[in-house]
Amino acid sequence: MSAARPPGFVRSATQWSELDPPGDTPWIGPHGRPMERLELHLTYRCPERCVFCSEDHRMRDYAPYPVTWGRVATVLRMHAARGVRAVHLTGGEPTIHPQFLDVLRLCKKLGLRTSVGTIGTMLCRPDFAAEALPLLDEALFSIHGPDAETHDAVAGRAGSFERVMAAFRRARDTKPGFGLFANTVLTAGTLGRLPETVAHLDAEGAQLIVISNTSPEGAAWDAYDALAPRLEDLARVLPTVPARARRATLRFFGVPMCILGPHALLSNDLFWDPRVTVEWQSAPGKVAFTGIYSWAPDRRRVHAPACAGCSRNRVCMGVYDAMLERGWSLDALRPDGDAQGLSGG
């Protein structure tokens, strides 16, 4: 079988398959950085139907292939032996994996820091949260608006905002020192409410808020022209957002640094960690649970012609390739921050 991919999709990473595992020698990247982060896709199912879901195609194609406990345990032990120190559990919705709690227990036995990306499906339940939270170090909650009207419209499910906020608050109130993080995805329709969303999450106690541009994959690829914000709109709104966070740290993902105005140093491109992502991938005549080693946050990112002479183009990953393919205006780009006073970052 062949998973659906946007035209021109290329992974700029090293790949290994379960038939040829990498052994237990620490993997060192091109800049001498060790690979210490594992992202493990536990599920290919989700009760939400987010309009921008980058995993939509993959969930459709790989839902018939459950990620078994034996496979998970093998991957965790292999990468712990190789030097991985932290694991981020993702999906689909990872908390619905039937052995999610067992996965957390093994992670802790192996000495791994644990994180989960979630819409709060199971963590909003008191009984489940009571078992899971002691085994989790941090969670990245998907929250895409300041209220139910905004969030539920893009999440595709009534009650989604109520559930994810209940899970968020439960983690905040029951585990001191917990890493309470939020991810909010920008669309053309929600961009205008981003300042309110950030203010809401900050007031609720989020320590880190990741603001992610619509990525041209999955469901977002299918409706990219309607969903993705234009650069000129991002350049108008994003510089106004940091003032709405009194305590939380902000990180902007998937946008050029110059679009952030005087807040270029909040670009997630500067803080992204090398990682191995283990997930189902297609192979000739079969599927394989495959690891993709990534050393930079350059997935579907390219430098536009205007970026050629910019001094930041070695650390800024540029725009999404879909913007160039569609011929969208790139006039909002300001190489080296010219006309915005960004030469000092």
C-alpha positions as a Markdown table, in Angstrom:
| # | Residue | x | y | z |
|---|---|---|---|---|
| 1 | Met | 0.0 | 0.0 | 0.0 |
| 2 | Ser | 1.0 | 3.6 | -0.3 |
| 3 | Ala | 0.2 | 6.4 | 2.1 |
| 4 | Ala | -1.2 | 9.5 | 0.7 |
| 5 | Arg | 1.4 | 12.3 | 0.6 |
| 6 | Pro | 1.2 | 15.8 | -0.8 |
| 7 | Pro | 2.9 | 16.1 | -4.2 |
| 8 | Gly | 6.6 | 16.8 | -3.8 |
| 9 | Phe | 6.8 | 15.4 | -0.3 |
| 10 | Val | 10.4 | 14.6 | 0.7 |
| 11 | Arg | 11.7 | 13.9 | 4.2 |
| 12 | Ser | 15.1 | 15.5 | 4.7 |
| 13 | Ala | 16.2 | 12.9 | 7.3 |
| 14 | Thr | 17.9 | 9.6 | 7.8 |
| 15 | Gln | 15.7 | 6.5 | 7.9 |
| 16 | Trp | 15.9 | 3.0 | 9.3 |
| 17 | Ser | 13.4 | 0.2 | 9.2 |
| 18 | Glu | 12.4 | -2.4 | 11.8 |
| 19 | Leu | 14.2 | -4.9 | 9.6 |
| 20 | Asp | 17.5 | -3.1 | 10.0 |
| 21 | Pro | 17.5 | -1.5 | 13.5 |
| 22 | Pro | 20.2 | 1.0 | 14.3 |
| 23 | Gly | 21.9 | -0.9 | 17.2 |
| 24 | Asp | 22.8 | 0.7 | 20.5 |
| 25 | Thr | 25.5 | 3.2 | 19.5 |
| 26 | Pro | 24.5 | 6.8 | 20.3 |
| 27 | Trp | 23.6 | 8.6 | 17.1 |
| 28 | Ile | 25.4 | 11.9 | 16.7 |
| 29 | Gly | 24.1 | 14.5 | 14.3 |
| 30 | Pro | 25.9 | 16.7 | 11.7 |
| 31 | His | 26.6 | 19.4 | 14.3 |
| 32 | Gly | 27.8 | 17.0 | 17.0 |
| 33 | Arg | 24.4 | 17.0 | 18.8 |
| 34 | Pro | 23.3 | 13.6 | 20.1 |
| 35 | Met | 19.8 | 12.2 | 19.4 |
| 36 | Glu | 18.1 | 12.3 | 22.8 |
| 37 | Arg | 14.4 | 12.7 | 21.8 |
| 38 | Leu | 12.0 | 10.0 | 20.6 |
| 39 | Glu | 8.5 | 10.8 | 19.2 |
| 40 | Leu | 6.5 | 7.6 | 19.2 |
| 41 | His | 3.2 | 7.3 | 17.3 |
| 42 | Leu | 1.1 | 5.1 | 19.5 |
| 43 | Thr | -2.3 | 5.2 | 17.6 |
| 44 | Tyr | -3.8 | 6.0 | 14.3 |
| 45 | Arg | -7.2 | 6.8 | 15.6 |
| 46 | Cys | -8.7 | 10.0 | 17.1 |
| 47 | Pro | -12.2 | 11.0 | 18.2 |
| 48 | Glu | -11.7 | 14.5 | 16.9 |
| 49 | Arg | -11.8 | 15.6 | 13.2 |
| 50 | Cys | -9.6 | 18.7 | 13.2 |
| 51 | Val | -9.9 | 20.5 | 9.9 |
| 52 | Phe | -6.1 | 21.0 | 9.8 |
| 53 | Cys | -5.0 | 17.5 | 11.0 |
| 54 | Ser | -1.6 | 16.8 | 9.4 |
| 55 | Glu | -2.0 | 13.1 | 10.4 |
| 56 | Asp | -5.4 | 12.7 | 8.7 |
| 57 | His | -4.2 | 10.7 | 5.6 |
| 58 | Arg | -1.9 | 8.6 | 7.8 |
| 59 | Met | -4.6 | 7.7 | 10.2 |
| 60 | Arg | -6.8 | 6.7 | 7.3 |
| 61 | Asp | -4.1 | 4.5 | 5.8 |
| 62 | Tyr | -2.6 | 2.9 | 8.9 |
| 63 | Ala | -5.7 | 2.5 | 11.1 |
| 64 | Pro | -5.8 | -1.2 | 10.2 |
| 65 | Tyr | -2.3 | -1.7 | 11.7 |
| 66 | Pro | -2.4 | -1.4 | 15.5 |
| 67 | Val | 0.8 | -0.5 | 17.3 |
| 68 | Thr | 1.2 | -3.5 | 19.5 |
| 69 | Trp | 2.7 | -3.6 | 23.0 |
| 70 | Gly | 5.6 | -5.8 | 21.8 |
| 71 | Arg | 6.5 | -3.3 | 19.1 |
| 72 | Val | 6.3 | -0.4 | 21.5 |
| 73 | Ala | 8.4 | -2.1 | 24.1 |
| 74 | Thr | 11.1 | -3.0 | 21.5 |
| 75 | Val | 11.3 | 0.6 | 20.3 |
| 76 | Leu | 11.5 | 2.1 | 23.8 |
| 77 | Arg | 14.3 | -0.3 | 24.9 |
| 78 | Met | 16.2 | 0.1 | 21.6 |
| 79 | His | 16.3 | 3.9 | 21.8 |
| 80 | Ala | 16.9 | 4.1 | 25.5 |
| 81 | Ala | 20.0 | 1.9 | 24.9 |
| 82 | Arg | 21.0 | 4.2 | 22.2 |
| 83 | Gly | 20.9 | 7.3 | 24.3 |
| 84 | Val | 17.4 | 8.7 | 24.0 |
| 85 | Arg | 16.5 | 10.5 | 27.2 |
| 86 | Ala | 12.9 | 11.7 | 26.5 |
| 87 | Val | 9.9 | 10.3 | 24.8 |
| 88 | His | 6.9 | 12.2 | 23.4 |
| 89 | Leu | 3.9 | 10.0 | 22.8 |
| 90 | Thr | 1.7 | 11.1 | 19.9 |
| 91 | Gly | -0.9 | 9.8 | 17.4 |
| 92 | Gly | -3.7 | 10.0 | 16.6 |
| 93 | Glu | -4.8 | 10.4 | 20.2 |
| 94 | Pro | -2.2 | 8.5 | 22.2 |
| 95 | Thr | -4.1 | 8.2 | 25.4 |
| 96 | Ile | -6.7 | 5.9 | 23.8 |
| 97 | His | -4.0 | 3.2 | 23.2 |
| 98 | Pro | -5.2 | 0.2 | 25.3 |
| 99 | Gln | -1.8 | 0.0 | 27.1 |
| 100 | Phe | -1.0 | 3.6 | 27.4 |
| 101 | Leu | -0.4 | 3.3 | 31.2 |
| 102 | Asp | 1.9 | 0.3 | 30.6 |
| 103 | Val | 3.8 | 2.4 | 28.1 |
| 104 | Leu | 4.3 | 5.1 | 30.6 |
| 105 | Arg | 5.4 | 2.6 | 33.2 |
| 106 | Leu | 8.1 | 1.1 | 30.9 |
| 107 | Cys | 9.3 | 4.6 | 30.0 |
| 108 | Lys | 9.9 | 5.4 | 33.7 |
| 109 | Lys | 11.6 | 2.0 | 34.2 |
| 110 | Leu | 14.0 | 2.9 | 31.4 |
| 111 | Gly | 14.6 | 6.4 | 33.0 |
| 112 | Leu | 12.9 | 8.3 | 30.2 |
| 113 | Arg | 11.3 | 11.7 | 30.6 |
| 114 | Thr | 7.7 | 11.4 | 29.4 |
| 115 | Ser | 5.5 | 13.7 | 27.4 |
| 116 | Val | 2.2 | 13.4 | 25.6 |
| 117 | Gly | 0.5 | 15.3 | 22.8 |
| 118 | Thr | -3.2 | 15.1 | 23.6 |
| 119 | Ile | -6.7 | 16.6 | 23.2 |
| 120 | Gly | -7.4 | 15.4 | 26.7 |
| 121 | Thr | -9.6 | 12.4 | 25.7 |
| 122 | Met | -8.7 | 10.2 | 28.7 |
| 123 | Leu | -6.9 | 12.7 | 30.9 |
| 124 | Cys | -10.2 | 14.5 | 31.5 |
| 125 | Arg | -11.3 | 11.4 | 33.4 |
| 126 | Pro | -10.4 | 11.5 | 37.1 |
| 127 | Asp | -9.7 | 7.8 | 37.4 |
| 128 | Phe | -7.4 | 7.7 | 34.3 |
| 129 | Ala | -5.6 | 10.9 | 35.2 |
| 130 | Ala | -5.0 | 9.6 | 38.7 |
| 131 | Glu | -2.9 | 6.8 | 37.2 |
| 132 | Ala | -1.4 | 8.6 | 34.3 |
| 133 | Leu | -0.3 | 11.9 | 35.7 |
| 134 | Pro | 2.3 | 10.5 | 38.2 |
| 135 | Leu | 4.0 | 8.8 | 35.3 |
| 136 | Leu | 4.0 | 11.9 | 33.0 |
| 137 | Asp | 6.4 | 14.8 | 33.2 |
| 138 | Glu | 4.7 | 17.1 | 30.7 |
| 139 | Ala | 1.7 | 17.3 | 28.3 |
| 140 | Leu | 1.1 | 19.3 | 25.2 |
| 141 | Phe | -2.6 | 20.0 | 25.1 |
| 142 | Ser | -4.2 | 20.9 | 21.7 |
| 143 | Ile | -6.2 | 24.1 | 22.3 |
| 144 | His | -7.1 | 26.1 | 19.3 |
| 145 | Gly | -9.2 | 29.0 | 20.6 |
| 146 | Pro | -10.2 | 31.0 | 23.7 |
| 147 | Asp | -13.6 | 29.5 | 23.8 |
| 148 | Ala | -15.7 | 26.5 | 22.8 |
| 149 | Glu | -17.2 | 28.3 | 19.8 |
| 150 | Thr | -13.7 | 28.8 | 18.2 |
| 151 | His | -12.0 | 25.6 | 19.3 |
| 152 | Asp | -14.9 | 23.1 | 18.6 |
| 153 | Ala | -15.4 | 24.5 | 15.1 |
| 154 | Val | -11.9 | 23.6 | 14.0 |
| 155 | Ala | -11.7 | 20.4 | 16.2 |
| 156 | Gly | -14.8 | 19.1 | 14.5 |
| 157 | Arg | -16.4 | 17.8 | 17.7 |
| 158 | Ala | -18.9 | 19.4 | 20.1 |
| 159 | Gly | -17.6 | 19.4 | 23.6 |
| 160 | Ser | -13.9 | 19.2 | 22.6 |
| 161 | Phe | -13.0 | 22.5 | 24.3 |
| 162 | Glu | -14.7 | 21.5 | 27.5 |
| 163 | Arg | -12.9 | 18.2 | 27.6 |
| 164 | Val | -9.4 | 19.4 | 26.8 |
| 165 | Met | -9.7 | 22.3 | 29.3 |
| 166 | Ala | -10.9 | 19.9 | 32.0 |
| 167 | Ala | -7.8 | 17.7 | 31.4 |
| 168 | Phe | -5.5 | 20.8 | 31.3 |
| 169 | Arg | -6.9 | 22.0 | 34.6 |
| 170 | Arg | -6.7 | 18.6 | 36.2 |
| 171 | Ala | -3.0 | 18.3 | 35.3 |
| 172 | Arg | -2.4 | 21.8 | 36.6 |
| 173 | Asp | -4.2 | 21.4 | 39.9 |
| 174 | Thr | -3.1 | 17.8 | 40.8 |
| 175 | Lys | 0.6 | 17.7 | 40.0 |
| 176 | Pro | 2.9 | 20.5 | 41.1 |
| 177 | Gly | 5.9 | 20.9 | 38.8 |
| 178 | Phe | 4.1 | 19.3 | 35.9 |
| 179 | Gly | 5.1 | 20.6 | 32.5 |
| 180 | Leu | 1.8 | 22.3 | 31.4 |
| 181 | Phe | 2.1 | 23.1 | 27.7 |
| 182 | Ala | -0.4 | 24.0 | 24.9 |
| 183 | Asn | -0.3 | 23.9 | 21.2 |
| 184 | Thr | -2.6 | 26.1 | 19.1 |
| 185 | Val | -2.8 | 25.7 | 15.3 |
| 186 | Leu | -3.3 | 28.8 | 13.2 |
| 187 | Thr | -5.8 | 28.9 | 10.4 |
| 188 | Ala | -7.0 | 31.8 | 8.4 |
| 189 | Gly | -10.2 | 31.7 | 10.4 |
| 190 | Thr | -8.7 | 31.5 | 13.9 |
| 191 | Leu | -5.7 | 33.8 | 13.4 |
| 192 | Gly | -7.7 | 36.9 | 14.4 |
| 193 | Arg | -8.5 | 35.3 | 17.8 |
| 194 | Leu | -4.9 | 34.3 | 18.5 |
| 195 | Pro | -4.2 | 37.1 | 20.9 |
| 196 | Glu | -7.3 | 36.1 | 23.0 |
| 197 | Thr | -6.3 | 32.4 | 22.8 |
| 198 | Val | -2.8 | 33.2 | 24.1 |
| 199 | Ala | -4.2 | 35.4 | 26.9 |
| 200 | His | -6.6 | 32.6 | 27.9 |
| 201 | Leu | -3.9 | 29.9 | 28.0 |
| 202 | Asp | -1.6 | 32.2 | 29.9 |
| 203 | Ala | -4.3 | 33.0 | 32.5 |
| 204 | Glu | -5.0 | 29.3 | 32.8 |
| 205 | Gly | -1.4 | 28.6 | 33.8 |
| 206 | Ala | 0.3 | 27.3 | 30.6 |
| 207 | Gln | 4.0 | 27.5 | 30.9 |
| 208 | Leu | 4.7 | 27.1 | 27.2 |
| 209 | Ile | 2.5 | 27.9 | 24.3 |
| 210 | Val | 3.5 | 26.6 | 20.9 |
| 211 | Ile | 1.8 | 28.6 | 18.1 |
| 212 | Ser | 1.9 | 26.4 | 15.0 |
| 213 | Asn | 1.2 | 27.5 | 11.4 |
| 214 | Thr | -1.0 | 25.3 | 9.3 |
| 215 | Ser | 1.2 | 22.6 | 7.9 |
| 216 | Pro | 0.5 | 21.5 | 4.3 |
| 217 | Glu | -0.1 | 17.8 | 5.1 |
| 218 | Gly | -3.1 | 15.5 | 5.7 |
| 219 | Ala | -6.4 | 17.3 | 6.0 |
| 220 | Ala | -4.7 | 20.6 | 5.8 |
| 221 | Trp | -3.2 | 19.8 | 2.4 |
| 222 | Asp | -6.7 | 18.9 | 1.1 |
| 223 | Ala | -8.0 | 22.4 | 2.0 |
| 224 | Tyr | -4.8 | 24.4 | 2.2 |
| 225 | Asp | -5.9 | 27.3 | 0.1 |
| 226 | Ala | -8.8 | 28.0 | 2.5 |
| 227 | Leu | -7.1 | 27.0 | 5.7 |
| 228 | Ala | -3.6 | 28.5 | 5.7 |
| 229 | Pro | -3.1 | 32.1 | 6.7 |
| 230 | Arg | -1.3 | 34.3 | 4.2 |
| 231 | Leu | 2.1 | 35.7 | 5.2 |
| 232 | Glu | 0.9 | 39.3 | 5.2 |
| 233 | Asp | -1.8 | 38.3 | 7.7 |
| 234 | Leu | 0.7 | 36.5 | 9.9 |
| 235 | Ala | 3.0 | 39.5 | 9.8 |
| 236 | Arg | 0.2 | 41.7 | 10.9 |
| 237 | Val | -1.0 | 39.6 | 13.8 |
| 238 | Leu | 1.9 | 37.6 | 15.2 |
| 239 | Pro | 4.0 | 40.5 | 16.4 |
| 240 | Thr | 1.1 | 41.7 | 18.6 |
| 241 | Val | 0.8 | 38.3 | 20.4 |
| 242 | Pro | 3.7 | 38.2 | 22.9 |
| 243 | Ala | 2.3 | 41.1 | 24.8 |
| 244 | Arg | -0.7 | 38.9 | 25.7 |
| 245 | Ala | 1.4 | 36.4 | 27.6 |
| 246 | Arg | 2.3 | 37.7 | 31.0 |
| 247 | Arg | 4.0 | 34.5 | 32.3 |
| 248 | Ala | 4.0 | 31.8 | 29.5 |
| 249 | Thr | 6.9 | 31.3 | 27.2 |
| 250 | Leu | 5.9 | 31.5 | 23.5 |
| 251 | Arg | 7.3 | 29.6 | 20.5 |
| 252 | Phe | 6.2 | 30.2 | 16.9 |
| 253 | Phe | 6.5 | 27.2 | 14.6 |
| 254 | Gly | 6.3 | 27.1 | 10.8 |
| 255 | Val | 6.8 | 30.8 | 10.1 |
| 256 | Pro | 9.9 | 32.7 | 9.0 |
| 257 | Met | 11.7 | 34.5 | 11.7 |
| 258 | Cys | 11.2 | 37.9 | 10.0 |
| 259 | Ile | 7.5 | 37.6 | 10.1 |
| 260 | Leu | 7.6 | 37.8 | 13.9 |
| 261 | Gly | 8.8 | 41.4 | 13.8 |
| 262 | Pro | 10.8 | 42.3 | 17.0 |
| 263 | His | 10.1 | 38.9 | 18.4 |
| 264 | Ala | 12.2 | 36.9 | 16.0 |
| 265 | Leu | 14.0 | 35.1 | 18.8 |
| 266 | Leu | 10.7 | 33.4 | 19.8 |
| 267 | Ser | 10.9 | 31.3 | 16.6 |
| 268 | Asn | 10.8 | 27.6 | 17.5 |
| 269 | Asp | 13.4 | 27.1 | 14.8 |
| 270 | Leu | 15.9 | 28.2 | 17.4 |
| 271 | Phe | 14.8 | 25.8 | 20.1 |
| 272 | Trp | 13.9 | 22.7 | 18.1 |
| 273 | Asp | 15.6 | 19.5 | 19.3 |
| 274 | Pro | 16.9 | 16.7 | 17.0 |
| 275 | Arg | 14.6 | 13.7 | 17.2 |
| 276 | Val | 13.7 | 10.2 | 15.9 |
| 277 | Thr | 10.1 | 9.8 | 15.0 |
| 278 | Val | 8.9 | 6.2 | 15.0 |
| 279 | Glu | 5.7 | 5.5 | 13.0 |
| 280 | Trp | 4.2 | 3.4 | 10.3 |
| 281 | Gln | 5.6 | 4.0 | 6.8 |
| 282 | Ser | 5.0 | 2.4 | 3.5 |
| 283 | Ala | 7.6 | 0.0 | 2.0 |
| 284 | Pro | 7.4 | -1.9 | -1.3 |
| 285 | Gly | 4.5 | -4.3 | -0.8 |
| 286 | Lys | 4.1 | -3.8 | 2.9 |
| 287 | Val | 4.2 | -1.4 | 5.8 |
| 288 | Ala | 7.0 | -1.1 | 8.3 |
| 289 | Phe | 7.3 | 0.6 | 11.7 |
| 290 | Thr | 10.1 | 3.0 | 10.8 |
| 291 | Gly | 12.3 | 5.5 | 12.5 |
| 292 | Ile | 12.9 | 8.9 | 10.8 |
| 293 | Tyr | 15.9 | 10.8 | 12.2 |
| 294 | Ser | 15.5 | 14.5 | 11.9 |
| 295 | Trp | 18.2 | 17.1 | 12.6 |
| 296 | Ala | 16.4 | 20.3 | 11.7 |
| 297 | Pro | 12.7 | 21.6 | 11.7 |
| 298 | Asp | 12.8 | 21.8 | 7.9 |
| 299 | Arg | 9.9 | 19.4 | 7.1 |
| 300 | Arg | 8.1 | 21.0 | 4.1 |
| 301 | Arg | 10.0 | 24.2 | 4.7 |
| 302 | Val | 12.1 | 26.0 | 2.0 |
| 303 | His | 13.9 | 29.3 | 1.6 |
| 304 | Ala | 12.2 | 31.7 | -0.8 |
| 305 | Pro | 14.3 | 33.7 | -3.3 |
| 306 | Ala | 14.1 | 36.7 | -0.9 |
| 307 | Cys | 15.8 | 34.6 | 1.8 |
| 308 | Ala | 19.0 | 34.0 | -0.2 |
| 309 | Gly | 21.0 | 36.8 | 1.2 |
| 310 | Cys | 19.5 | 36.8 | 4.7 |
| 311 | Ser | 22.0 | 36.2 | 7.5 |
| 312 | Arg | 19.4 | 34.2 | 9.4 |
| 313 | Asn | 18.8 | 31.6 | 6.6 |
| 314 | Arg | 21.1 | 29.0 | 8.4 |
| 315 | Val | 18.8 | 29.0 | 11.5 |
| 316 | Cys | 15.5 | 30.0 | 10.0 |
| 317 | Met | 13.9 | 27.3 | 7.9 |
| 318 | Gly | 11.8 | 29.7 | 5.7 |
| 319 | Val | 8.3 | 29.2 | 4.4 |
| 320 | Tyr | 6.2 | 26.2 | 3.7 |
| 321 | Asp | 6.9 | 24.9 | 0.2 |
| 322 | Ala | 3.1 | 25.0 | -0.6 |
| 323 | Met | 3.2 | 28.8 | -0.5 |
| 324 | Leu | 5.8 | 28.9 | -3.3 |
| 325 | Glu | 4.1 | 26.2 | -5.3 |
| 326 | Arg | 0.9 | 28.2 | -5.2 |
| 327 | Gly | 2.6 | 31.5 | -6.1 |
| 328 | Trp | 1.3 | 33.2 | -3.0 |
| 329 | Ser | 2.7 | 36.7 | -2.2 |
| 330 | Leu | 5.9 | 36.6 | -0.2 |
| 331 | Asp | 6.1 | 40.4 | 0.0 |
| 332 | Ala | 5.8 | 40.2 | 3.8 |
| 333 | Leu | 9.3 | 38.6 | 4.1 |
| 334 | Arg | 11.9 | 41.0 | 5.5 |
| 335 | Pro | 15.4 | 39.4 | 5.1 |
| 336 | Asp | 17.6 | 40.4 | 8.0 |
| 337 | Gly | 14.6 | 42.4 | 9.4 |
| 338 | Asp | 15.1 | 45.3 | 7.0 |
| 339 | Ala | 12.3 | 47.8 | 7.4 |
| 340 | Gln | 11.3 | 46.3 | 10.7 |
| 341 | Gly | 14.4 | 47.2 | 12.8 |
| 342 | Leu | 15.3 | 43.5 | 13.4 |
| 343 | Ser | 19.0 | 43.5 | 12.6 |
| 344 | Gly | 19.7 | 42.9 | 16.3 |
| 345 | Gly | 17.2 | 39.9 | 16.4 |
